Amino acid sequence: MLQRNNLSLTYLDLAPAKPENAPLVIMLHGYGSNEKDLIQIAPALRPEFRYISARAPQTMDFGMYGWFPIDFTHSGITVDYSAAKKALELLIKFTGEIIGEYRPRGNKVFLMGFSQGAVMSYLMAYNAPELLHGVIALSGQLPESSQPPETAKPALRKLPFLVMHGIHDDILPIAKGRAADAWLQQNVDDLTYREYPVAHQISDSGIVLISSWLEEKMPESD
C-alpha cells in the first residue's frame, strides 16, 4: 500500500496483483477520520479491485480531516453548504484524475463512503453519475439541501446503490438510513438496502455483503 500526493487529494493506493485496467473503488472516510480508516477493510473485499482511500481536504486536528465543516447543536447537525459544494467540486476533479491515472474498466469507479463520506458519495451520484459504476453508502444520509439536476436523473436511475445502516446508530440515527432507502426506491432501479444490529460502524456481515456486491457489479474487462 502506497501513500500518494500527486493528485488533488492525498490518498492511499492498494493495487491488485494485476493492476492494469483493474476495477476501482474510491473510499471516502467520515468526519474526523482519515484515509487510513476504510482501507483497513479492503483486504476482506474483492482482490481484483484497486482501492483508493482519499483524505478529505479540511484539516481538523492531527490526523483528523473532514469533507466540510459541521457543528453539533441541540437542534441537530448544521452544515457549511458552501464548503460542501467546494468539496464536491474537488471530489469530482479528483475522480477524473484517478480515472486518467489508472484507467479502470469502463473509465468509471465505485464510490464507498462512510458517514460524511456517504453524504459525499450521494452528492457525487447526484452531480456526476456518469463517472460512477455504483455507490456504497454506509451509515450516512441523503444531502439535506441538494437534489439531482434533471439532466443527471436518467444516469442516476441506472446507478446501482448498496446502502447499509446500524439500527443502534447514535450519530446518524437509523431514520436517516430509512429515509435514504425510501427516496432511492423511487429514484433508482438497482438498490440493495440492509440494516444491522450495530452502532455507527460497519458490521462484519456488511463487509461480506460489500464484497459479494462488488463481485456482482464488477464491470466486464475492456
Secondary structure as GFF3:
##gff-version 3
##sequence-region A 1 222
A	DSSP	beta_strand	2	4	.	.	.	ID=ss1
A	DSSP	beta_strand	11	14	.	.	.	ID=ss2
A	DSSP	beta_strand	24	28	.	.	.	ID=ss3
A	DSSP	three_ten_helix	38	44	.	.	.	ID=ss4
A	DSSP	beta_strand	50	54	.	.	.	ID=ss5
A	DSSP	beta_strand	58	61	.	.	.	ID=ss6
A	DSSP	beta_strand	64	66	.	.	.	ID=ss7
A	DSSP	beta_strand	70	73	.	.	.	ID=ss8
A	DSSP	beta_strand	76	79	.	.	.	ID=ss9
A	DSSP	alpha_helix	81	102	.	.	.	ID=ss10
A	DSSP	three_ten_helix	105	107	.	.	.	ID=ss11
A	DSSP	beta_strand	109	114	.	.	.	ID=ss12
A	DSSP	alpha_helix	116	127	.	.	.	ID=ss13
A	DSSP	three_ten_helix	129	131	.	.	.	ID=ss14
A	DSSP	beta_strand	132	138	.	.	.	ID=ss15
A	DSSP	three_ten_helix	150	152	.	.	.	ID=ss16
A	DSSP	alpha_helix	153	157	.	.	.	ID=ss17
A	DSSP	beta_strand	161	166	.	.	.	ID=ss18
A	DSSP	alpha_helix	174	187	.	.	.	ID=ss19
A	DSSP	beta_strand	191	196	.	.	.	ID=ss20
A	DSSP	alpha_helix	204	217	.	.	.	ID=ss21
###
